Amino acid sequence: MPGEGRARIQYQEVTETLADGEVVKLRQPTIEFVELNFGEIDKNTLTSPRVAPPIFGLGLLEAIDQATLLSLADPEDKNHDGISGRVN
């Protein structure tokens, strides 16, 4: 199944003055949907950009030897510690 399309993001620089008088420059995103595979998006459709939360530690898990992970698996909780699990 093809994806619905792609989001093209462009930024416009906006100058804002804070309450203390400091002037800051911010980037305001503008989103355009392109390469749509199922027709145009209705003009009344609301969109909002999202930023996924960071995921830390995935590389650390890959650094553990597979034999170690398999030795720690306890799918039937044979050691009766209340924790069961298997390697995915």
N, CA, C and O atoms as a GROMACS GRO file, in nm:
protein
  352
    1MET      N    1   0.085  -0.116   0.000
    1MET     CA    2   0.000   0.000   0.000
    1MET      C    3   0.090   0.124   0.000
    1MET      O    4   0.179   0.135   0.085
    2PRO      N    5   0.070   0.214  -0.092
    2PRO     CA    6   0.154   0.335  -0.094
    2PRO      C    7   0.120   0.428   0.023
    2PRO      O    8   0.009   0.426   0.076
    3GLY      N    9   0.217   0.508   0.062
    3GLY     CA   10   0.193   0.608   0.166
    3GLY      C   11   0.093   0.712   0.117
    3GLY      O   12   0.072   0.728  -0.003
    4GLU      N   13   0.032   0.784   0.210
    4GLU     CA   14  -0.067   0.885   0.172
    4GLU      C   15  -0.004   1.002   0.097
    4GLU      O   16  -0.069   1.062   0.011
    5GLY      N   17   0.119   1.033   0.127
    5GLY     CA   18   0.188   1.144   0.063
    5GLY      C   19   0.305   1.188   0.148
    5GLY      O   20   0.346   1.118   0.240
    6ARG      N   21   0.358   1.305   0.115
    6ARG     CA   22   0.472   1.358   0.190
    6ARG      C   23   0.438   1.499   0.239
    6ARG      O   24   0.362   1.572   0.176
    7ALA      N   25   0.495   1.533   0.352
    7ALA     CA   26   0.481   1.669   0.404
    7ALA      C   27   0.607   1.747   0.369
    7ALA      O   28   0.718   1.703   0.400
    8ARG      N   29   0.590   1.861   0.307
    8ARG     CA   30   0.704   1.949   0.276
    8ARG      C   31   0.696   2.065   0.376
    8ARG      O   32   0.594   2.134   0.384
    9ILE      N   33   0.801   2.086   0.449
    9ILE     CA   34   0.802   2.190   0.552
    9ILE      C   35   0.900   2.299   0.511
    9ILE      O   36   1.016   2.274   0.478
   10GLN      N   37   0.850   2.421   0.512
   10GLN     CA   38   0.934   2.538   0.487
   10GLN      C   39   0.920   2.630   0.609
   10GLN      O   40   0.818   2.630   0.678
   11TYR      N   41   1.024   2.707   0.633
   11TYR     CA   42   1.025   2.793   0.751
   11TYR      C   43   1.034   2.940   0.710
   11TYR      O   44   1.106   2.977   0.618
   12GLN      N   45   0.958   3.021   0.783
   12GLN     CA   46   0.964   3.165   0.764
   12GLN      C   47   1.016   3.225   0.895
   12GLN      O   48   0.968   3.192   1.003
   13GLU      N   49   1.114   3.313   0.884
   13GLU     CA   50   1.170   3.375   1.004
   13GLU      C   51   1.076   3.486   1.052
   13GLU      O   52   1.032   3.571   0.974
   14VAL      N   53   1.046   3.482   1.181
   14VAL     CA   54   0.956   3.579   1.243
   14VAL      C   55   1.031   3.647   1.356
   14VAL      O   56   1.098   3.580   1.435
   15THR      N   57   1.022   3.779   1.365
   15THR     CA   58   1.086   3.854   1.473
   15THR      C   59   0.982   3.886   1.579
   15THR      O   60   0.876   3.940   1.548
   16GLU      N   61   1.012   3.853   1.703
   16GLU     CA   62   0.921   3.878   1.815
   16GLU      C   63   0.994   3.958   1.922
   16GLU      O   64   1.114   3.944   1.941
   17THR      N   65   0.919   4.043   1.991
   17THR     CA   66   0.973   4.119   2.104
   17THR      C   67   0.916   4.062   2.232
   17THR      O   68   0.794   4.059   2.249
   18LEU      N   69   1.002   4.018   2.323
   18LEU     CA   70   0.959   3.961   2.450
   18LEU      C   71   0.918   4.071   2.547
   18LEU      O   72   0.942   4.189   2.523
   19ALA      N   73   0.856   4.031   2.658
   19ALA     CA   74   0.806   4.126   2.757
   19ALA      C   75   0.915   4.216   2.813
   19ALA      O   76   0.888   4.331   2.848
   20ASP      N   77   1.038   4.165   2.822
   20ASP     CA   78   1.148   4.245   2.877
   20ASP      C   79   1.216   4.332   2.770
   20ASP      O   80   1.315   4.400   2.798
   21GLY      N   81   1.162   4.329   2.647
   21GLY     CA   82   1.217   4.411   2.540
   21GLY      C   83   1.317   4.340   2.450
   21GLY      O   84   1.356   4.392   2.346
   22GLU      N   85   1.358   4.221   2.490
   22GLU     CA   86   1.453   4.146   2.408
   22GLU      C   87   1.386   4.106   2.276
   22GLU      O   88   1.272   4.060   2.275
   23VAL      N   89   1.458   4.123   2.168
   23VAL     CA   90   1.409   4.086   2.036
   23VAL      C   91   1.470   3.952   1.996
   23VAL      O   92   1.592   3.935   2.000
   24VAL      N   93   1.383   3.858   1.958
   24VAL     CA   94   1.430   3.725   1.919
   24VAL      C   95   1.377   3.691   1.781
   24VAL      O   96   1.272   3.740   1.740
   25LYS      N   97   1.450   3.606   1.710
   25LYS     CA   98   1.406   3.558   1.580
   25LYS      C   99   1.366   3.412   1.593
   25LYS      O  100   1.443   3.330   1.644
   26LEU      N  101   1.248   3.380   1.546
   26LEU     CA  102   1.195   3.244   1.552
   26LEU      C  103   1.168   3.194   1.411
   26LEU      O  104   1.155   3.272   1.318
   27ARG      N  105   1.158   3.062   1.397
   27ARG     CA  106   1.122   3.004   1.268
   27ARG      C  107   0.979   2.950   1.278
   27ARG      O  108   0.949   2.869   1.366
   28GLN      N  109   0.892   2.994   1.189
   28GLN     CA  110   0.754   2.949   1.187
   28GLN      C  111   0.737   2.850   1.071
   28GLN      O  112   0.763   2.886   0.956
   29PRO      N  113   0.694   2.725   1.100
   29PRO     CA  114   0.683   2.627   0.993
   29PRO      C  115   0.555   2.646   0.911
   29PRO      O  116   0.451   2.684   0.963
   30THR      N  117   0.566   2.618   0.782
   30THR     CA  118   0.452   2.612   0.692
   30THR      C  119   0.456   2.473   0.630
   30THR      O  120   0.557   2.432   0.574
   31ILE      N  121   0.344   2.400   0.642
   31ILE     CA  122   0.340   2.263   0.594
   31ILE      C  123   0.257   2.256   0.466
   31ILE      O  124   0.147   2.311   0.458
   32GLU      N  125   0.313   2.188   0.365
   32GLU     CA  126   0.242   2.164   0.240
   32GLU      C  127   0.248   2.013   0.213
   32GLU      O  128   0.354   1.952   0.226
   33PHE      N  129   0.135   1.954   0.178
   33PHE     CA  130   0.131   1.811   0.149
   33PHE      C  131   0.143   1.790  -0.001
   33PHE      O  132   0.068   1.848  -0.080
   34VAL      N  133   0.240   1.706  -0.040
   34VAL     CA  134   0.270   1.684  -0.181
   34VAL      C  135   0.273   1.535  -0.211
   34VAL      O  136   0.273   1.452  -0.120
   35GLU      N  137   0.276   1.502  -0.339
   35GLU     CA  138   0.280   1.363  -0.384
   35GLU      C  139   0.170   1.280  -0.319
   35GLU      O  140   0.196   1.170  -0.270
   36LEU      N  141   0.048   1.333  -0.319
   36LEU     CA  142  -0.066   1.265  -0.256
   36LEU      C  143  -0.111   1.149  -0.344
   36LEU      O  144  -0.129   1.164  -0.464
   37ASN      N  145  -0.131   1.033  -0.282
   37ASN     CA  146  -0.170   0.913  -0.356
   37ASN      C  147  -0.319   0.886  -0.355
   37ASN      O  148  -0.365   0.798  -0.429
   38PHE      N  149  -0.397   0.958  -0.274
   38PHE     CA  150  -0.540   0.929  -0.264
   38PHE      C  151  -0.624   1.055  -0.282
   38PHE      O  152  -0.732   1.066  -0.223
   39GLY      N  153  -0.577   1.149  -0.360
   39GLY     CA  154  -0.653   1.270  -0.388
   39GLY      C  155  -0.616   1.384  -0.295
   39GLY      O  156  -0.542   1.368  -0.198
   40GLU      N  157  -0.670   1.499  -0.327
   40GLU     CA  158  -0.642   1.620  -0.250
   40GLU      C  159  -0.702   1.612  -0.109
   40GLU      O  160  -0.803   1.545  -0.087
   41ILE      N  161  -0.638   1.679  -0.016
   41ILE     CA  162  -0.686   1.688   0.122
   41ILE      C  163  -0.788   1.801   0.127
   41ILE      O  164  -0.765   1.908   0.072
   42ASP      N  165  -0.900   1.778   0.193
   42ASP     CA  166  -1.004   1.879   0.205
   42ASP      C  167  -0.947   2.007   0.265
   42ASP      O  168  -0.867   2.001   0.359
   43LYS      N  169  -0.988   2.122   0.214
   43LYS     CA  170  -0.934   2.251   0.260
   43LYS      C  171  -0.967   2.278   0.406
   43LYS      O  172  -0.900   2.361   0.469
   44ASN      N  173  -1.068   2.212   0.463
   44ASN     CA  174  -1.106   2.233   0.603
   44ASN      C  175  -1.034   2.138   0.699
   44ASN      O  176  -1.058   2.142   0.820
   45THR      N  177  -0.946   2.053   0.647
   45THR     CA  178  -0.872   1.960   0.731
   45THR      C  179  -0.769   2.035   0.813
   45THR      O  180  -0.689   2.112   0.759
   46LEU      N  181  -0.771   2.013   0.944
   46LEU     CA  182  -0.674   2.078   1.033
   46LEU      C  183  -0.552   1.989   1.046
   46LEU      O  184  -0.564   1.867   1.059
   47THR      N  185  -0.436   2.048   1.043
   47THR     CA  186  -0.311   1.974   1.061
   47THR      C  187  -0.229   2.042   1.170
   47THR      O  188  -0.246   2.161   1.198
   48SER      N  189  -0.142   1.965   1.230
   48SER     CA  190  -0.056   2.017   1.336
   48SER      C  191   0.074   1.939   1.335
   48SER      O  192   0.071   1.816   1.339
   49PRO      N  193   0.188   2.007   1.331
   49PRO     CA  194   0.315   1.934   1.333
   49PRO      C  195   0.339   1.870   1.469
   49PRO      O  196   0.303   1.926   1.572
   50ARG      N  197   0.400   1.755   1.468
   50ARG     CA  198   0.434   1.684   1.591
   50ARG      C  199   0.581   1.648   1.587
   50ARG      O  200   0.637   1.620   1.481
   51VAL      N  201   0.643   1.648   1.702
   51VAL     CA  202   0.782   1.606   1.715
   51VAL      C  203   0.782   1.484   1.806
   51VAL      O  204   0.736   1.491   1.920
   52ALA      N  205   0.833   1.374   1.755
   52ALA     CA  206   0.835   1.250   1.833
   52ALA      C  207   0.929   1.265   1.952
   52ALA      O  208   1.031   1.334   1.943
   53PRO      N  209   0.896   1.201   2.064
   53PRO     CA  210   0.986   1.207   2.178
   53PRO      C  211   1.116   1.134   2.148
   53PRO      O  212   1.116   1.038   2.071
   54PRO      N  213   1.226   1.178   2.206
   54PRO     CA  214   1.353   1.111   2.180
   54PRO      C  215   1.353   0.970   2.239
   54PRO      O  216   1.293   0.945   2.344
   55ILE      N  217   1.420   0.880   2.171
   55ILE     CA  218   1.432   0.743   2.219
   55ILE      C  219   1.580   0.718   2.247
   55ILE      O  220   1.662   0.718   2.155
   56PHE      N  221   1.614   0.696   2.373
   56PHE     CA  222   1.751   0.674   2.412
   56PHE      C  223   1.772   0.527   2.446
   56PHE      O  224   1.681   0.462   2.499
   57GLY      N  225   1.886   0.475   2.418
   57GLY     CA  226   1.923   0.342   2.464
   57GLY      C  227   1.908   0.231   2.364
   57GLY      O  228   1.949   0.119   2.392
   58LEU      N  229   1.850   0.256   2.247
   58LEU     CA  230   1.835   0.147   2.151
   58LEU      C  231   1.969   0.090   2.109
   58LEU      O  232   1.982  -0.032   2.095
   59GLY      N  233   2.068   0.172   2.090
   59GLY     CA  234   2.201   0.124   2.053
   59GLY      C  235   2.266   0.046   2.166
   59GLY      O  236   2.346  -0.045   2.142
   60LEU      N  237   2.229   0.080   2.290
   60LEU     CA  238   2.286   0.008   2.404
   60LEU      C  239   2.236  -0.135   2.407
   60LEU      O  240   2.312  -0.226   2.439
   61LEU      N  241   2.108  -0.156   2.375
   61LEU     CA  242   2.054  -0.292   2.375
   61LEU      C  243   2.122  -0.376   2.267
   61LEU      O  244   2.148  -0.495   2.288
   62GLU      N  245   2.150  -0.316   2.153
   62GLU     CA  246   2.218  -0.389   2.046
   62GLU      C  247   2.360  -0.429   2.086
   62GLU      O  248   2.417  -0.521   2.027
   63ALA      N  249   2.417  -0.362   2.183
   63ALA     CA  250   2.554  -0.393   2.226
   63ALA      C  251   2.559  -0.517   2.316
   63ALA      O  252   2.666  -0.572   2.340
   64ILE      N  253   2.443  -0.562   2.366
   64ILE     CA  254   2.440  -0.681   2.452
   64ILE      C  255   2.442  -0.806   2.365
   64ILE      O  256   2.366  -0.816   2.268
   65ASP      N  257   2.527  -0.899   2.399
   65ASP     CA  258   2.540  -1.024   2.326
   65ASP      C  259   2.407  -1.100   2.328
   65ASP      O  260   2.340  -1.106   2.431
   66GLN      N  261   2.368  -1.158   2.214
   66GLN     CA  262   2.241  -1.230   2.204
   66GLN      C  263   2.234  -1.348   2.302
   66GLN      O  264   2.127  -1.376   2.356
   67ALA      N  265   2.344  -1.415   2.325
   67ALA     CA  266   2.346  -1.527   2.420
   67ALA      C  267   2.310  -1.480   2.561
   67ALA      O  268   2.242  -1.551   2.635
   68THR      N  269   2.355  -1.361   2.597
   68THR     CA  270   2.321  -1.306   2.729
   68THR      C  271   2.172  -1.281   2.740
   68THR      O  272   2.110  -1.315   2.840
   69LEU      N  273   2.114  -1.221   2.635
   69LEU     CA  274   1.970  -1.196   2.636
   69LEU      C  275   1.891  -1.326   2.645
   69LEU      O  276   1.795  -1.335   2.722
   70LEU      N  277   1.931  -1.426   2.567
   70LEU     CA  278   1.861  -1.555   2.571
   70LEU      C  279   1.872  -1.621   2.708
   70LEU      O  280   1.778  -1.687   2.752
   71SER      N  281   1.986  -1.605   2.776
   71SER     CA  282   2.002  -1.665   2.908
   71SER      C  283   1.913  -1.597   3.013
   71SER      O  284   1.880  -1.658   3.115
   72LEU      N  285   1.876  -1.474   2.988
   72LEU     CA  286   1.791  -1.400   3.083
   72LEU      C  287   1.642  -1.421   3.058
   72LEU      O  288   1.560  -1.387   3.142
   73ALA      N  289   1.608  -1.476   2.942
   73ALA     CA  290   1.466  -1.499   2.911
   73ALA      C  291   1.406  -1.598   3.010
   73ALA      O  292   1.469  -1.696   3.046
   74ASP      N  293   1.282  -1.571   3.052
   74ASP     CA  294   1.213  -1.657   3.149
   74ASP      C  295   1.063  -1.652   3.118
   74ASP      O  296   0.985  -1.600   3.198
   75PRO      N  297   1.022  -1.706   3.002
   75PRO     CA  298   0.883  -1.691   2.960
   75PRO      C  299   0.780  -1.755   3.054
   75PRO      O  300   0.666  -1.710   3.059
   76GLU      N  301   0.818  -1.858   3.128
   76GLU     CA  302   0.723  -1.924   3.219
   76GLU      C  303   0.745  -1.884   3.366
   76GLU      O  304   0.684  -1.943   3.455
   77ASP      N  305   0.830  -1.787   3.391
   77ASP     CA  306   0.863  -1.743   3.527
   77ASP      C  307   0.906  -1.861   3.614
   77ASP      O  308   0.856  -1.879   3.726
   78LYS      N  309   0.998  -1.941   3.563
   78LYS     CA  310   1.046  -2.059   3.635
   78LYS      C  311   1.118  -2.025   3.764
   78LYS      O  312   1.124  -2.108   3.855
   79ASN      N  313   1.174  -1.903   3.774
   79ASN     CA  314   1.244  -1.866   3.897
   79ASN      C  315   1.150  -1.799   3.998
   79ASN      O  316   1.193  -1.759   4.106
   80HIS      N  317   1.023  -1.789   3.964
   80HIS     CA  318   0.917  -1.738   4.054
   80HIS      C  319   0.948  -1.601   4.113
   80HIS      O  320   0.919  -1.576   4.230
   81ASP      N  321   1.006  -1.512   4.031
   81ASP     CA  322   1.030  -1.376   4.079
   81ASP      C  323   0.918  -1.281   4.035
   81ASP      O  324   0.926  -1.161   4.061
   82GLY      N  325   0.815  -1.334   3.969
   82GLY     CA  326   0.703  -1.252   3.926
   82GLY      C  327   0.726  -1.179   3.794
   82GLY      O  328   0.642  -1.100   3.749
   83ILE      N  329   0.841  -1.208   3.733
   83ILE     CA  330   0.873  -1.144   3.604
   83ILE      C  331   0.891  -1.253   3.500
   83ILE      O  332   0.971  -1.345   3.518
   84SER      N  333   0.817  -1.242   3.391
   84SER     CA  334   0.836  -1.337   3.281
   84SER      C  335   0.856  -1.259   3.153
   84SER      O  336   0.807  -1.147   3.139
   85GLY      N  337   0.930  -1.317   3.060
   85GLY     CA  338   0.953  -1.247   2.934
   85GLY      C  339   1.035  -1.333   2.840
   85GLY      O  340   1.106  -1.425   2.882
   86ARG      N  341   1.025  -1.301   2.714
   86ARG     CA  342   1.102  -1.373   2.612
   86ARG      C  343   1.167  -1.272   2.520
   86ARG      O  344   1.123  -1.157   2.511
   87VAL      N  345   1.272  -1.315   2.453
   87VAL     CA  346   1.343  -1.230   2.360
   87VAL      C  347   1.257  -1.213   2.235
   87VAL      O  348   1.206  -1.310   2.179
   88ASN      N  349   1.243  -1.090   2.192
   88ASN     CA  350   1.162  -1.062   2.072
   88ASN      C  351   1.252  -1.058   1.951
   88ASN      O  352   1.204  -1.036   1.840
   0.00000   0.00000   0.00000
